[in-house]
């Protein structure tokens, strides 16, 4: 006997489409930012600790100054995890939520990659840079006029909703298999193609100074906050770049309890049990997905990769199959009154 329910958030149609794409992937989403040669050389000199099987999700508070991939590798070493991945890169300058998935949870990393996210960003007006943030070289300096809130709101409005956005030249998007940032560093001509993204909110929080703004952005997958700030600055006629950026949340973790590296290192001194106590279950990362409860016989069929029958009441599309104790059995797809396993969990 099978029953279902819609749980949590993520009920936007765009997220549903992203979910189906993610379920079809055969590889977990790792860092989109490749480490530079210095990071690779530094890590290669470190002894490799004995790894251990581990499944769960850590909500890391990424510090500024390191890539998401470096943060991932450092956390993996602390946990001595055999397998780890993250759910969407943050720029080196950025801080905040970076979910780290271990073991079987890496199978849902791609699913969470398409989730909505919220950021708090500070920008400086009057200066444009090569990277659209403070880490780049200055391209142009312009005088900053006096703005009232209404002036800023006027240019924010067209940057909300479904918009066509041109990604930064220095981004991890690939052209002919090569990241754009790598081509830009080599001095090649890079012309990113505009793409459609969803900006749910883009609000002014504060004019911190005559040339500094604090804003909040809530957006869908693939949105570049650096591009939003760049376009905001151009609309104001003076240019702008990101000075600080913090990811506040990412679905389904709307009120995340994040952990810093200092906290992790302190827990590591207490042993693996203290570290493991910080992990969330794999199922927590699936809270936004439609769920289908399955009986013991159907659990066996799904684990063997076989489809099971479902009633007409089940909406077609991606879902997660759970056993009667709430444990995730498989990421699945429902259609034609059949539930087909896409990725089976072995835990």
N, C-alpha and C positions, 0 to 999 in steps of 0.2 A: 504494500500500500504506500502511496506517495502523496505528499502534500507540499505546498510551497508558500512562500511569502516574499514580499518586497521588503528589504531591510535597509536602514540607514539613509545615506544621501546618494548623490550621484545619479539622480533620476533624469538628468537632462538627456535628450536624444543624442547630442553630440558625444557624450561620455559613453553611451551605449555603443555607438559606432566604433569609437576608439577601443572599447573593451573587446569587441569581436576580432579586431585586427590583432590585439595583443594576445588573445587566446590562441591564435593561429601560429604564433611564433614558436620556434623550436629552441630558442635560446633566450636566457634571461637578459634583461637590460642592464648592461654595465655602464661604466663611465663613458660619456660622449667626449670628454676631454682627455686626450692621451697625455700621459706624463711626459715631461721634458727629459732630456738625457741625464740631467743632474739627479732627478728623482730616481730614474732607473738605476743609475750607478750607485746611489746611496743605498737603495734597497738591496741591490745585489750583494753588497758587502755584509749584510746582516745575516746571522745564522738563521736557518729555517727551523722554527720550533715544530715539534710533533703536532700534527693537526688532529682534530677530533670531529666526529659527526655532530652537527648542531643544527637545530631548526628553530627559527624565531625571527623577530623583527626588533631592531634597536632604533630608537628615534634619536639620532645624533644631532647635537647643536654644533654644526660645522663652524670652525673659526675662520676668520679672514686670513688670506695670505697663502692658502694651499688649495690645490685642485681637489675636486670631488674624488678623483681616483686615488690621490694620495691619502685623503681622509679614509676612504674605503680600505686601502691596504693597511693603514695603521690600526684601524679597528679590527680588521681580520687577524692581525698578528696578536693583538691583545687577547682576543677570544680563542686564538689557535684554531680558527674555523677552517674546515676543509674546503668549504665553498661559500662564497659571499658575492653580493652584487648590490647596487643601489638603484633607486627608482627615478632618477633624473638629475642631471648635473646642475650644480650651482657654480657660477663664476668664481675664480679664486678670490676676488674682492668680497664676495657675498658671504653672509653668515646665515645661520638658522637651520631649519628642519631639513635633514637629509636622512630619510629612512634607509637603513642598512638591512638587507635580507640575508639570512643564513640558511644553508641547506635547502630543504624543500621549499622554503619561502622564496627562494630565487625564482621559482616558477611563476610567481605572481608579480615580480618586479616590473615586467613589461606592461602588465595590466594597470599598475598604479602610475606608470609613466604618463598615461593619458588623463590623469585626474586633474581637477581644478586646483588652483593654488592661490595663495594670497601673499603679497609682499608689501613691506614698508620700505620706501625708497626716499633718499635725499638727493637732490640734484643741485648743481651750481649753474646758474645762468651766465651767459656771456662768453663761454669757452666751449669749443667743440674739440674733440680728440679723435685719434685714429680708431680707438676701440669703443667710443661712446661712453667710456667710464674713466675714472681717475688714473687707471693704470696705463693709458695710452699717451701718445705724444700730442702736444697741442697743435691743432691745425689752424685755428682761427680764433682771434679775440675780438669781441665786439662790445660796444657800450650797452649797458642794461638800463632800459627806461624804467620809470616807476610804474608798477602795476597794482591795481586793486584786485580783490578777489574775483570780481565780475569779469575782468579781463582774462584771467586765467581759466575761469569756468567756460568762457566762450570758446577757447581753443581745446579744452578737454572734451567737450561734447562730441566732436567728430571722431575722437579717438576711442570712443566707447562702442560696444556692440560688436557685430561681425564686421571686421575691417580687413583691408588688404595691407599687409605689413612687409616691409623689406628688412630682412634680418641684417645684423651687423656684418661687416666684412670679416671681422675677427670673431668667428663663431665655429662651432663644431659640426655644422652642416657640411655634408660632403658633396664634392663635384668630381665626377669620374673616380670615385672611391677615395679621394684625398680631402681631408678637412680644409675648409676655407681658411682657417687661421694659419694653417701650415703654408698654403699657397701665398697668403699675404706676407708672412714672414720671409718668404723667399723672394719677395718683390714682384710676384706675378700680379697681373691685372685680375681683380676679383670683382664680379658683378652678381651679387646674390639676387635670385629671382623673388619677386613679391609672392606672398602666399596668404591665404585667408586664415585668420585667427579670431578667437572670441575673447573680447574684453568685457567682463561683466560689470566691473567697477573701475573707475579711474578718478579718484577724488583728492582734492587738496585738503591736507590736514593743517598746514601752517605755512605762512611765509616767515621763515626763520630769520631772514635778513632780506635786504633789497635784492640780493642775487642768489638766495638759497630758498628752495621749496622742499617741504616734506609732503609726500603723497602716499596714498594707499592704492594698490592695484590688485584686483581679483580677476583671474584670467584662466582661460583654458590651455590645453596642451599646445606647445609650440610657440607660445607668445614670448617675445623678447622684451623685457622691461627696458633694457638699454635702448632699443629702437623706439619705444614709446616716449622715453625722455628726449631722445634725439629729435623726434618729430614734434614734440611739445615745444622744444626750444626754437625750432625753425618756424613754427606757427606763431610764436611770440616775436620773431624777428631778430633774436639775439643769440640763438644757439644754446645748447645745454649739454651737460654730461652727468652721469651717475657718480656720486661720491660715496654713498653707502647704500647697501641693499641687504635686506633681511627677509628670508622666507618665514612667514608667520605660521602657516599651516599648508597642508596638502591633503586632499581627500584620500582616505576616510578619516584622517587625523586632524580634526578641526580644532581641538583643544589639546595639542600634544604636550606631553611631559618629556621634554628633551634632556639629554645627558651630554655634558661637556667631556672633553678629553681628560681634564683634571679629575672629574668624578670617576671616569672609567679607570684611570690609573690608580686611584685610591682603592676602588673596589678590587682591582686585580691583585693588590697586595693582600687582600683578605681571602683570595682564592676564587676558583671558578664558580662556586655556588653563588657568591655575592655578585659576580658579573652576570651570571645567567638569570638572576632574579630581576634584572633590568629589562629582560626581553619580553616582548609581547608575543602572543601566539600567532601562528600563521592565519588562523581564522579571523583575527582582529583586522588584518589587512584586506579581508574580503567582505567587511561589514556593509559596503555599499552595493554589493552584487545581489541580484535576485538569487534566492536559495531554493533548492529542491531537497526535501527530506526523502531518503531512500531506506528500504528495509535491508535486512542482512543479506538476503539472497541477491538483491540488486547491487549491494556493495561488492560482492564477489564478482559479479558480471562486469561492473565498471572497472575493477582492478585488473581484470583480464582484457580490458580494451573493448568489451562488447557493449552495444547499445541496449537500452532498456525502453520499454514502452511507458508512455505517460498519457494522461488524459488531455482532452481538448482544452481544458481550463488553463493549461500552462502556456504562457505567452512565449512565442518563438524568440530565440536569441540566446546570447551567452548567459551562463548561470554558473553557480557552484553547487555541486552535489554534496550533501551532508548526511552522515549517518544519524541514528536516533540520539546519539550522545553529543551531537553538534560538531563532530570532527569532520574536517574537509576531506572528501574522498577524491574529488576530481574537479577540475575546470571543465565545463561541458557546454554543449550547444543543443538547444531544443528546437526541433522543427519536425513537421509531419508526424506529430505524436510519437516522436522518438527522441530520447536523450542520449546523445553521443559523447563519450568522454574525449576531451581534447588533450588534457594533460592530467595524468594521474599522480596523486601524492603517495609517496612511500614512507609513511611515518606512523 
